[in-house]
Amino acid sequence: MNFNDKLILAIDFDGTIVDDAYPKIGRPKLFAFETLKRLQQDGHRLILWTYRSDVRLQEAVDFCQDNGLNFYAVNRSFPEEEFDSSKSRKIHADLFIDDRNIGGFIGWGEVYQILSNPNYNPLKLEKKKGFFYFFRR
């Protein structure tokens, strides 16, 4: 995947945009709204993809709008998509940004670096002492 392309990004709410305080709304994560608005300015489509539904979902959408962020779609692949219980609820996105991934949420600064800097390599690991180092006495 070329991160210079315009991407469809599915973004979780609780624990990712805001601190997890469900069913309440937690405090915004550091640089969350600034980064998300910048990603939109860069041409990426943002989808709010959250466990929330009904009133709790509307509270999250309103909170984001109050902070200057409007999503391309909410819990769907595109704005006009209708829920169909005979089809998978998995949405179409190039990347999913969530606090529940392996390793946890990496922070919005790191997210932006990965998506905007073609020379940034998040997989480049520092030289470590090695796995078996911990088993030596």
N, C-alpha and C positions, 0 to 999 in steps of 0.2 A: 504494500500500500504506500502510495506517495502522499506524505502528509502536506505537500504543497497544494494538492487538490482540495477542492471545497468538499467538506465532509458533512455527513449527517451524524450528529452526536446525540445519543440518548443519555440523559443525565438524571440521576437519582436526586431526590430532595433531602430527606432526613439522613443526616450523617455525611452528606456530600455538599449540598448548597448551604445547609444550616447544620448546627450541632444537633445530634439526635435527642429529641425531647418528646417524641410522639406520645400522645396525640397532640400535644402542644407544638408550637413552632419554636425551635431553638434559635440561638443567636447565629447570624450569618457567619460562615467560615471566612477566615482571613482571605481577602481578595476574591471571594467567590463572584460577587456581582460585577466587579470591575473586569475580571477575566472573562466571564460569560458574555458580557456586552462587547468586549474586544473581539472575542471569537466570532460573534455575529457581524461586527464591522469588517472582519477579515473574510466574510462571505460564507461561513459555515451555518448550516441549519441546526437549530437546537430543538430537541424534543424533551419535554419533561416526562420522565418515565419513572413512576413512583407507585408504591403499594397503596397510597392514599386513594380514597374514593369519596364520592358524594360531598358532604359538607367539608370534610377534612381536606379533600382535594381542592375544592374551591378556595379554602383558606390559604393553601400553599400557592395557588395561582395568583390570588390577590396579593399575597405577600411579595411575590416576585415582581408583579406589576408595580406595586408601591415602591419597589427598589429599582424601577426602570427597566425591567426585563420582561419581554413578551416572547413566548415560545412559538415556534413554527407549528407545533402540534403538542397535544397533551395526552399521554397514554394511548397514542395511536401513531401509525406510520406517517400519515398525512392528515391535514385538517378535516377533509371530507369523509374519511374512513368511518364506516358504521360498524359497530360491534356485531360480530357474527359468532355465536357460540359453537358453530360447527368448524371454525378455523382456529388455528393456534393464536394465542395472545402475544406471541413473540412479535416484536415490531421489527421493521427494517431499519437498520442503522449501520453505519460504518464502524462506529466505536461506541462502547457503553462506558460511562464514567460513573463509578459507584464506590461506596466505602466498603462494600462486601466482597471486593475482589481479593485475590490472594495477595497478601502483604498489606491490605488496608488501603485507605485513601492516601495518595502521595502528596496532596496539596495542590492548590491552584497554580502556584508559580511553576511547579514541575509540569503540570498538565499543559500550561501554555508553552513552555519551552519545547516539549515533545511535539506539539502540534504546529508550532510556528517556525522552528529553527531546523532547516534541512540538514545541518551538520551535527545536530544534537543526537547523541546515541545513548539512550537510557539503558541499553543492554551491556554497555562497556563497563565491566566490573573491575574494581581495584584488585591488585594482586593481594590475595589473602594467604594466610598460613596453611590453609587446606583443611578439609573435613576431618581427617584423622589426627590433626594436631590436638584436638580436644580430648582424644582418648589416650594420649601419651601421659605417662607419669613422670 
